[in-house]
Amino acid sequence: MLMRLRVLKIMVLVVAGISALSWVVMMLWNWLMPALFVGARSIDFLQSLGLLVLSKILFGGMRGHGGWHRHHDHHCHHRRWEKLTPEEREKFKHGMFGRRRHRDEKHGHHHGSHDNHQSNHQSNHQSNEQERA
């Protein structure tokens, strides 16, 4: 009997929490969206509940972490990275940054290595100080 009462309390709290969150979404939507966007209309309670469900499906949130960036995925990628040999890591880095460099050069952007960028920044800073003196 005590277990049923406990489960009932939890269910009531969950329903109350979802209802309160839906009400907050509805109020925020009705306050912001029509004022920001000319064609936006106000929504009712059920539409705000649907909006919460849709955001849960798309982003997986409401518990501190998003749907596509899960903690487990990070560890899986980290383990795979740790298993690579140093040569495989360099090949992977070159492949990733090589494509970016190719794309940037195609659009007229030229990026050096991080070290070159830092040394250029330092030399620019030194020349600016010399001009001031």
Secondary structure, DSSP 8 states (H G I E B T S, - for coil): -HHHHHHHHHHHHHHHHHHHHHHHHHHHHHHHHHHH-TT-----HHHHHHHHHHHHHHH--SSSS-SSS-HHHHHHHHHHHHHS-HHHHHHHHHHHHHHHHHHHHHTT-----HHHHHHHHHHHHHHHHHHH-
